[in-house]
Amino acid sequence: MHNPDSFIEEVTEEVRRDRLFAAFRKYGWIGAVVVVAIVGGTAWREWTAAQAVARAEAFGDSLLEALDVGGSAERREALAAVQATGGQKAIVDLLLASDPVEDRAATLEALDRLMADQSQPQSLRDLATLRRVVVVSTDMPLADRQAALDGIAQPGKPFRTLAQEQLAYLQIEAGDTAGAIALLQALTVDQEASGPLRSRAAQVITALGGAPATDAG
């Protein structure tokens, strides 16, 4: 006769096996669903990424076609007709604001639209504000232009140095030559300022009768 303990172990193992197979029959679909979800999720990510690339390429092509139109009025009309969403709208507005000589009103309208669009990044709205101050020039009171630029000229702002350059020009407009030279001298040694900006600052300092600052670093 078999050892009773061995017999019990065999029966127990068979029961476990039957239960396992029963569990597979009852719950095996969960594993299948998980596998399908993983594969489907990967495919969905790849598909959405491909769609995003296709949309970006189509948007870029539309911009190039619009910019290639002959006259400035026709270009603005073509740009305004470009289908844009999200951050693409900011790009279109900035392009619409790139030719103030031909159509100043349309330029200011595009900049105002971007400045008021709360869905756009603050950096792009700051750029629109900076551009608007330059375009509107003396048609806006000097104090208002200075107030608009002050917020953009704060540390950490992406267009800080450009705003400081414009503030220096406002100082010249106000007759404060010494103040303008001081601002421009700071820009000539500002490591965040671009090379062309530092060069412009040095040229204006010289024109004002000052001397560019020496970078002690």
TISEKE-380171 format. One record per atom (N, C-alpha, C): residue in one letter; x negated, y, z. Coordinates in pm, whole numbers, padded with zeros to 5 digits, always signed. Each point is the difference from the previous one (the first is absolute). Layout:
REM residues N
AXYZ/...
//
This chain:
REM residues 217
M-00084-00120+00000/M+00084+00120+00000/M-00088+00125+00000/H+00059+00104-00055/H-00073+00126+00000/H-00007+00056+00140/N-00104+00075+00023/N-00012+00075+00124/N+00115+00100+00007/P+00079+00001+00110/P+00114+00093+00008/P-00041+00145-00022/D-00116+00038+00053/D-00044+00138-00018/D-00025+00032-00147/S-00063-00096-00070/S-00028+00019-00142/S+00128+00010-00080/F+00099-00086+00035/F+00129+00003-00068/F+00069+00134+00020/I-00004+00050+00124/I+00063+00130+00030/I-00068+00111-00080/E-00134-00005-00009/E-00072+00103-00076/E+00039-00002-00147/E+00016-00125-00057/E+00038-00011-00141/E+00139+00059-00022/V+00092-00035+00090/V+00137+00053-00012/V+00000+00151+00012/T-00078+00050+00098/T-00007+00144+00020/T-00055+00070-00123/E-00103-00058-00062/E-00060+00058-00121/E+00099+00003-00113/E+00080-00110-00015/E+00100-00005-00106/E+00107+00107+00022/V+00038+00016+00126/V+00101+00102+00032/V-00054+00139-00034/R-00126+00024+00037/R-00061+00129-00031/R-00003+00024-00151/R-00037-00107-00076/R-00009+00013-00145/R+00137+00029-00059/D+00102-00073+00050/D+00136+00024-00050/D+00045+00143+00030/R-00032+00045+00121/R+00037+00137+00036/R-00072+00103-00088/L-00128-00027-00029/L-00077+00091-00081/L+00059+00009-00141/F+00030-00117-00060/F+00060+00000-00132/F+00135+00070+00001/A+00075-00023+00105/A+00131+00065+00011/A-00016+00151+00009/A-00103+00042+00076/A-00025+00143+00012/A-00041+00059-00134/F-00083-00075-00076/F-00040+00048-00132/F+00122+00014-00091/R+00089-00101+00007/R+00120+00007-00084/R+00089+00116+00040/K+00002+00030+00131/K+00089+00104+00049/K-00059+00140-00015/Y-00131+00012+00028/Y-00062+00133+00004/Y-00109+00021-00106/G-00023-00097-00085/G-00105+00014-00099/G+00019+00116-00095/W+00128+00040-00021/W+00027+00112-00089/W-00062+00131+00050/I-00022+00008+00134/I-00060+00122+00056/I-00141+00018-00055/G-00076-00110-00001/G-00136+00007-00055/G+00001+00041-00146/A+00098-00055-00075/A+00011+00035-00141/A+00030+00148-00017/V+00087+00051+00085/V+00035+00141-00006/V-00122+00087+00031/V-00077-00042+00102/V-00121+00075+00036/V-00097+00004-00117/V-00020-00115-00065/V-00091-00006-00114/V+00050+00090-00112/V+00131-00009-00029/V+00057+00084-00106/V-00014+00147+00036/A+00020+00033+00129/A-00012+00139+00043/A-00142+00052-00018/I-00098-00082+00036/I-00140+00042-00015/I-00035+00021-00147/V+00035-00099-00082/V-00029+00012-00144/V+00077+00116-00060/G+00129+00009+00039/G+00082+00109-00054/G-00049+00135+00045/G-00045+00011+00126/G-00052+00128+00049/G-00124+00043-00074/T-00089-00095-00026/T-00120+00032-00076/T+00035+00045-00141/A+00093-00071-00061/A+00041+00037-00136/A+00067+00137-00001/W+00080+00028+00105/W+00068+00130+00008/W-00100+00113+00014/R-00101-00020+00085/R-00102+00104+00017/R-00074+00025-00131/E-00033-00108-00070/E-00070+00017-00127/E+00089+00070-00102/W+00128-00035+00000/W+00092+00061-00096/W+00020+00148+00031/T+00020+00034+00129/T+00020+00140+00035/T-00127+00082-00025/A-00118-00060+00025/A-00125+00069-00029/A-00012+00027-00149/A+00036-00100-00080/A-00006+00018-00146/A+00098+00107-00045/Q+00119+00002+00064/Q+00099+00102-00034/Q-00050+00139+00035/A-00066+00012+00116/A-00054+00130+00043/A-00106+00049-00098/V-00087-00092-00043/V-00103+00037-00097/V+00064+00044-00131/A+00102-00075-00042/A+00067+00034-00126/A+00067+00137+00009/R+00063+00028+00116/R+00066+00131+00017/R-00104+00113-00001/A-00113-00023+00068/A-00104+00102+00003/A-00057+00025-00139/E-00020-00108-00076/E-00052+00015-00136/E+00101+00074-00088/A+00128-00034+00015/A+00103+00067-00079/A+00007+00149+00035/F-00013+00030+00129/F+00001+00140+00044/F-00120+00074-00058/G-00118-00061+00008/G-00119+00063-00055/G+00011+00022-00150/D+00055-00099-00070/D+00018+00016-00144/D+00096+00114-00031/S+00107+00010+00080/S+00097+00107-00021/S-00063+00137+00021/L-00086+00011+00104/L-00068+00127+00026/L-00092+00036-00115/L-00077-00096-00048/L-00093+00027-00109/L+00075+00043-00126/E+00112-00065-00028/E+00079+00037-00116/E+00056+00142+00016/A+00046+00032+00121/A+00056+00134+00024/A-00107+00107-00013/L-00120-00029+00052/L-00108+00099-00005/L-00056+00017-00140/D+00027-00098-00086/D-00052+00005-00136/D+00092+00075-00094/V+00116+00044+00051/V+00093+00078-00083/V-00061+00136-00030/G+00027+00052-00118/G-00066+00121-00048/G+00010+00123+00087/G+00114+00069+00000/G+00013+00127+00071/G+00020-00016+00149/S-00029+00108+00074/S+00013-00006+00146/S+00145-00020+00043/A+00093+00066-00068/A+00141-00016+00035/A+00045-00143-00024/E-00045-00057-00111/E+00034-00139-00030/E-00062-00095+00102/R-00123+00030+00043/R-00065-00084+00101/R+00078+00001+00130/R+00041+00119+00042/R+00078+00009+00125/R+00131-00078-00011/E+00064+00012-00115/E+00126-00073-00020/E-00024-00151+00003/A-00109-00043-00064/A-00032-00143-00001/A-00037-00049+00139/L-00075+00080+00075/L-00037-00039+00137/L+00123-00009+00089/A+00090+00095-00014/A+00121-00001+00082/A+00086-00122-00028/A-00013-00058-00121/A+00080-00116-00037/A-00062-00132+00042/V-00123+00004+00051/V-00067-00123+00043/V+00072-00060+00120/Q+00029-00129-00006/Q+00064-00069+00111/Q-00101-00021+00112/A+00025+00059+00116/A-00095-00007+00111/A+00072-00027+00130/T-00064-00076+00087/T+00054-00028+00132/T-00111+00017+00104/G+00038+00028+00124/G-00097+00008+00108/G-00110+00101-00027/G-00123-00046+00020/G-00115+00087-00019/G-00020+00044-00144/Q+00060-00072-00094/Q-00011+00039-00141/Q+00064+00137-00023/K+00105+00032+00075/K+00065+00130-00015/K-00096+00113+00032/A-00084-00020+00102/A-00097+00103+00038/A-00099+00024-00113/I-00044-00108-00065/I-00094+00013-00111/I+00063+00079-00114/V+00125-00031-00031/V+00069+00072-00107/V+00013+00148+00035/D+00038+00029+00123/D+00015+00140+00041/D-00132+00075-00007/L-00108-00064+00042/L-00131+00066-00007/L-00041+00026-00144/L+00033-00093-00089/L-00031+00022-00141/L+00088+00111-00058/L+00124+00004+00042/L+00088+00108-00046/L-00048+00136+00049/A-00077+00000+00109/A-00051+00125+00058/A-00141+00033-00048/S-00045-00068-00104/S-00139+00017-00043/S-00020+00110-00104/D+00108+00063-00045/D-00013+00101-00105/D+00082+00124+00033/P-00036+00072+00106/P+00080+00116+00043/P-00002+00115-00099/V-00101+00007-00084/V-00007+00111-00096/V+00113-00010-00101/E+00028-00122-00046/E+00104-00020-00100/E+00139+00012+00059/D+00020-00053+00117/D+00134+00004+00062/D-00015+00005+00151/R-00013+00121+00052/R-00023+00019+00143/R+00120-00047+00082/A+00120+00029-00050/A+00120-00039+00074/A+00011-00151+00014/A-00029-00074-00108/A+00006-00146+00006/A-00106-00055+00094/T-00117+00065-00001/T-00109-00041+00089/T+00042+00014+00146/L+00053+00116+00035/L+00041+00023+00139/L+00117-00090+00039/E+00089-00027-00093/E+00112-00090+00029/E-00049-00140+00032/A-00099-00049-00077/A-00055-00133+00024/A-00071-00006+00134/L-00075+00105+00033/L-00072+00004+00127/L+00096+00007+00118/D+00103+00081-00013/D+00101+00011+00107/D+00069-00134+00022/R+00027-00071-00109/R+00067-00129+00011/R-00087-00100+00075/L-00129-00001-00031/L-00092-00091+00069/L-00017+00040+00146/M-00012+00128+00027/M-00017+00046+00139/M+00119-00039+00087/A+00119-00003-00060/A+00122-00028+00076/A+00032-00149+00010/D-00074-00083-00073/D+00029-00143-00005/D-00061-00069+00122/Q+00082-00026+00100/Q-00050-00061+00124/Q-00046-00144-00019/S+00036-00061-00111/S-00041-00140-00023/S-00144-00010-00049/Q-00059+00114-00037/Q-00136-00002-00052/Q-00101+00018+00114/P-00122-00052-00019/P-00103+00017+00103/P-00028+00148+00027/Q-00033+00032+00124/Q-00027+00138+00037/Q-00118+00055-00081/S-00095-00085-00034/S-00117+00047-00075/S+00041+00056-00136/L+00094-00067-00068/L+00044+00050-00130/L+00082+00127+00015/R+00078+00006+00106/R+00077+00122+00024/R-00092+00117+00035/D-00109-00030+00072/D-00101+00104+00027/D-00064+00048-00130/L-00030-00093-00089/L-00059+00037-00128/L+00095+00090-00079/A+00129-00033+00003/A+00099+00084-00068/A+00005+00139+00061/T-00008+00008+00133/T+00000+00130+00067/T-00122+00082-00039/L-00115-00064-00001/L-00125+00067-00040/L+00010+00050-00143/R+00049-00085-00088/R+00016+00039-00140/R+00098+00116-00014/R+00106-00003+00077/R+00101+00105-00010/R-00056+00135+00043/V-00080+00000+00106/V-00061+00125+00047/V-00087+00060-00109/V-00074-00086-00071/V-00087+00048-00107/V+00082+00055-00116/V+00105-00072-00036/V+00081+00041-00115/V+00078+00127+00027/V+00062+00008+00119/V+00086+00116+00029/V-00082+00126+00023/S-00121-00016+00050/S-00095+00111+00018/S+00064+00117+00075/T-00019+00119-00050/T+00043+00120+00073/T+00151+00020+00001/D+00074-00086-00070/D+00146+00010+00008/D+00052-00045+00136/M-00083-00066+00078/M+00034-00038+00137/M-00082+00086+00094/P+00059+00050+00105/P-00076+00082+00096/P-00124-00073+00049/L-00107+00073+00020/L-00127-00059+00041/L+00015-00078+00129/A+00074+00054+00095/A+00017-00068+00129/A+00070-00135-00018/D+00096-00008-00093/D+00071-00125-00024/D-00092-00102-00065/R-00084+00046-00091/R-00095-00092-00064/R-00100-00052+00103/Q-00045+00089+00087/Q-00095-00042+00103/Q+00064-00101+00094/A+00125+00022+00037/A+00069-00094+00089/A+00016-00137-00066/A+00028+00000-00131/A+00016-00127-00071/A-00131-00077-00007/L-00111+00074-00016/L-00131-00066-00011/L-00057-00042+00134/D+00036+00069+00105/D-00056-00030+00132/D+00023-00146+00040/G+00121-00049-00027/G+00031-00138+00038/G-00081-00102-00079/I-00034+00033-00125/I-00076-00091-00085/I-00149+00006+00032/A-00044+00111+00060/A-00143+00020+00028/A-00043-00058+00134/Q+00090-00072+00067/Q-00033-00056+00131/Q-00091-00122-00014/P-00084-00029+00100/P-00088-00118-00004/P+00079-00128-00023/G-00054-00085-00084/G+00066-00127-00029/G+00092+00003-00120/K+00035+00117-00047/K+00086+00011-00116/K-00082-00028-00127/P+00058-00073-00096/P-00079-00039-00118/P-00042+00116-00089/F+00077+00109+00001/F-00033+00115-00085/F-00046+00120+00082/R-00060-00031+00116/R-00044+00104+00092/R-00096+00099-00066/T-00103-00049-00067/T-00102+00089-00055/T+00056+00087-00113/L+00089-00056-00081/L+00062+00079-00106/L+00086+00111+00058/A+00072-00033+00108/A+00082+00101+00065/A-00086+00109+00062/Q-00114-00038+00058/Q-00089+00100+00059/Q-00059+00092-00107/E-00026-00056-00116/E-00048+00082-00110/E+00104+00106-00038/Q+00125-00042-00009/Q+00106+00094-00034/Q+00021+00103+00111/L-00018-00042+00124/L+00010+00096+00111/L-00111+00105-00008/A-00116-00040-00047/A-00109+00096-00017/A+00037+00103-00106/Y+00063-00045-00107/Y+00042+00093-00105/Y+00108+00096+00051/L+00084-00050+00089/L+00100+00088+00060/L-00066+00106+00087/Q-00110-00037+00066/Q-00075+00097+00078/Q-00055+00111-00090/I-00049-00039-00117/I-00048+00099-00096/I+00114+00092-00043/E+00114-00062-00028/E+00117+00078-00039/E+00041+00098+00108/A-00017-00040+00125/A+00038+00086+00113/A-00108+00103+00030/G-00114-00006-00068/G-00108+00095+00023/G-00097-00040+00109/D+00012-00123+00051/D-00089-00047+00105/D-00115-00079-00063/T-00096+00072-00056/T-00112-00064-00069/T-00084-00085+00095/A-00027+00054+00119/A-00082-00075+00096/A+00067-00132+00039/G+00132+00006+00021/G+00072-00123+00034/G-00003-00101-00113/A+00012+00050-00123/A-00004-00089-00116/A-00137-00066-00012/I-00105+00079+00017/I-00136-00055-00010/I-00022-00108+00107/A+00050+00025+00120/A-00017-00097+00108/A+00067-00133-00034/L+00122+00007-00054/L+00071-00122-00038/L-00072-00073-00112/L-00046+00075-00097/L-00068-00062-00114/L-00136-00057+00039/Q-00069+00068+00091/Q-00128-00054+00048/Q+00021-00134+00070/A+00107-00010+00076/A+00029-00128+00066/A+00025-00110-00102/L+00062+00037-00111/L+00029-00100-00103/L-00127-00046-00071/T-00098+00087-00014/T-00122-00038-00072/T-00079-00108+00073/V+00024-00017+00129/V-00071-00103+00077/V+00095-00107+00053/D+00125+00003-00049/D+00101-00097+00044/D-00017-00128-00082/Q-00032-00110+00067/Q-00026-00126-00069/Q+00127-00058-00063/E+00116+00046+00043/E+00124-00049-00060/E+00038+00078-00126/A-00066+00112-00022/A+00026+00080-00120/A-00071-00062-00119/S+00066+00001-00114/S-00061-00055-00121/S-00114+00090-00048/G-00086-00056-00085/G-00110+00078-00055/G+00048+00124-00076/P+00098-00015-00089/P+00049+00118-00072/P+00058+00106+00093/L+00068-00043+00106/L+00056+00097+00094/L-00111+00076+00072/R-00104-00071+00045/R-00111+00067+00068/R-00070+00098-00094/S-00009-00041-00127/S-00063+00087-00099/S+00083+00127-00022/R+00131-00016-00010/R+00088+00116-00016/R-00012+00094+00119/A-00002-00059+00120/A-00010+00081+00122/A-00128+00081+00002/A-00110-00064-00040/A-00129+00070-00001/A+00001+00114-00101/Q+00061-00022-00115/Q+00006+00103-00103/Q+00082+00120+00047/V+00113-00028+00067/V+00085+00109+00049/V-00073+00077+00111/I-00070-00071+00087/I-00077+00066+00106/I-00101+00097-00061/T-00070-00047-00100/T-00099+00085-00066/T+00068+00121-00064/A+00114-00022-00064/A+00072+00110-00062/A+00048+00103+00103/L+00025-00046+00121/L+00045+00089+00107/L-00118+00069+00070/G-00121-00035-00039/G-00117+00060+00060/G-00053-00073+00121/G+00047-00121+00022/G-00047-00079+00113/G-00102-00103-00043/A-00040-00084+00093/A-00096-00106-00028/A+00058-00133+00047/P-00004-00105-00085/P+00051-00131+00041/P-00067-00048+00128/A+00075-00071+00082/A-00055-00053+00125/A-00102-00109-00030/T-00094-00016+00091/T-00101-00104-00012/T+00044-00119+00083/D+00003-00117-00063/D+00041-00123+00070/D-00115-00047+00087/A+00018+00016+00132/A-00105-00040+00092/A-00013-00149+00010/G+00107-00073-00042/G-00007-00146+00010/G-00076-00055-00115/
//
